Amino acid sequence: VFDAPNRETCTVQRDRSNTPLQALTLMNDPQFVEAARSLAQRILEQGGESTAERISFAFELATARPASEREIAILTDIYDSQIVRFSAEESGFDKLLEVGDSSYNQDLDKRVLATWIVVASTILNMDETITRS
């Protein structure tokens, strides 16, 4: 799925990959959705109060470097569009919260948690996060 080398020969460094299949897997596979939910919960519990603080916190956790102003702006736009989307829905976000086996903090606002799951998934889907080059 991730353009991994076969096991017939040794590879010193893996090639970077950004295939559509990779993105599809990282955005939809239950393990990755559950990982995004866990990161989203950590963002809400430890990431600070403002959206920018929370994005910076999550970005640095995933990439081991601070986010640039442009990256924060892009992720803030994603947050803003998703919070509007989930606020307009009656219960569509519940399916997103139910993915995976681990439980989540029921005290958190479900709409806000779902929004942060989308942001966390976006961060976790970045090539820089996957390959840490």
C-alpha positions as CSV (number, residue, x, y, z in Angstrom):
1,V,0.0,0.0,0.0
2,F,2.8,2.4,0.9
3,D,5.2,1.5,-1.9
4,A,7.2,-0.6,0.4
5,P,10.2,-2.5,-1.0
6,N,9.9,-6.2,-1.4
7,R,11.8,-8.4,1.0
8,E,14.1,-9.8,-1.6
9,T,16.7,-7.0,-1.3
10,C,17.9,-4.7,1.4
11,T,16.9,-1.0,1.2
12,V,18.8,1.7,3.0
13,Q,16.2,4.3,2.8
14,R,12.6,4.0,1.7
15,D,11.3,6.1,-1.1
16,R,8.8,8.8,-0.3
17,S,5.3,7.9,-1.3
18,N,2.1,9.9,-1.8
19,T,0.0,7.5,-3.7
20,P,-3.7,7.9,-3.7
21,L,-4.0,4.4,-2.1
22,Q,-1.8,5.6,0.8
23,A,-4.0,8.6,1.4
24,L,-7.2,6.6,1.2
25,T,-5.8,4.1,3.7
26,L,-4.6,6.8,6.1
27,M,-7.9,8.7,6.0
28,N,-10.3,5.7,6.2
29,D,-8.7,2.6,7.8
30,P,-10.2,2.0,11.3
31,Q,-6.8,1.9,12.9
32,F,-5.8,5.3,11.5
33,V,-9.2,6.8,12.4
34,E,-8.9,5.5,15.9
35,A,-5.3,6.9,16.1
36,A,-6.7,10.3,15.0
37,R,-9.4,10.1,17.6
38,S,-6.8,9.4,20.3
39,L,-4.7,12.4,19.1
40,A,-7.8,14.6,19.0
41,Q,-8.7,13.7,22.6
42,R,-5.1,14.5,23.6
43,I,-5.3,17.8,21.8
44,L,-8.4,18.8,23.7
45,E,-7.1,17.6,27.0
46,Q,-3.5,18.9,26.8
47,G,-3.2,21.2,23.8
48,G,-4.2,24.5,25.3
49,E,-7.3,26.7,24.9
50,S,-7.1,28.4,21.5
51,T,-7.4,26.7,18.1
52,A,-3.9,27.9,17.2
53,E,-2.3,26.5,20.4
54,R,-4.0,23.2,19.9
55,I,-2.9,23.0,16.2
56,S,0.6,23.8,17.2
57,F,0.6,21.2,19.9
58,A,-0.7,18.5,17.6
59,F,1.6,19.4,14.7
60,E,4.7,19.3,16.9
61,L,3.6,16.0,18.4
62,A,3.3,14.5,14.9
63,T,6.2,16.1,13.1
64,A,8.7,16.9,15.9
65,R,8.9,20.5,14.7
66,P,6.8,23.7,15.1
67,A,4.2,24.5,12.6
68,S,4.7,27.5,10.3
69,E,2.1,30.3,10.3
70,R,0.9,29.1,6.9
71,E,0.4,25.5,8.2
72,I,-1.5,26.8,11.2
73,A,-3.7,28.9,8.9
74,I,-4.5,26.0,6.6
75,L,-5.3,23.7,9.6
76,T,-7.4,26.5,11.2
77,D,-9.4,26.7,8.0
78,I,-10.0,23.0,8.1
79,Y,-11.1,23.3,11.7
80,D,-13.4,26.2,11.0
81,S,-15.1,24.4,8.1
82,Q,-15.5,21.1,10.0
83,I,-16.9,22.7,13.1
84,V,-19.6,24.3,11.0
85,R,-20.3,21.0,9.3
86,F,-20.6,19.0,12.5
87,S,-22.6,21.7,14.2
88,A,-25.2,21.5,11.4
89,E,-25.4,17.7,11.7
90,E,-27.8,16.1,14.1
91,S,-25.8,12.9,14.6
92,G,-23.6,12.1,11.6
93,F,-20.4,12.6,13.7
94,D,-21.4,9.7,16.0
95,K,-20.3,7.2,13.4
96,L,-16.8,8.8,13.3
97,L,-16.5,8.6,17.1
98,E,-17.5,4.9,17.1
99,V,-14.7,3.7,14.8
100,G,-12.2,1.5,16.6
101,D,-12.1,-0.5,19.8
102,S,-10.8,2.0,22.3
103,S,-13.1,4.2,24.3
104,Y,-12.9,8.0,24.4
105,N,-13.6,10.6,27.0
106,Q,-17.5,10.9,27.1
107,D,-17.2,14.3,28.9
108,L,-15.9,15.9,25.7
109,D,-18.2,17.7,23.4
110,K,-18.8,15.1,20.6
111,R,-19.0,17.7,17.8
112,V,-15.7,19.4,18.9
113,L,-14.0,16.0,19.2
114,A,-15.2,15.0,15.8
115,T,-13.8,18.2,14.4
116,W,-10.5,17.6,16.0
117,I,-10.4,14.1,14.6
118,V,-10.5,15.5,11.1
119,V,-7.7,18.0,11.9
120,A,-5.7,15.2,13.6
121,S,-6.2,12.9,10.6
122,T,-5.0,15.6,8.3
123,I,-1.8,16.1,10.3
124,L,-1.3,12.3,10.5
125,N,-1.8,12.0,6.7
126,M,1.0,14.4,5.9
127,D,4.0,12.8,4.1
128,E,6.3,14.4,6.7
129,T,4.4,12.7,9.5
130,I,4.5,9.3,7.8
131,T,8.1,9.3,6.7
132,R,9.7,11.7,9.2
133,S,12.4,12.5,6.6
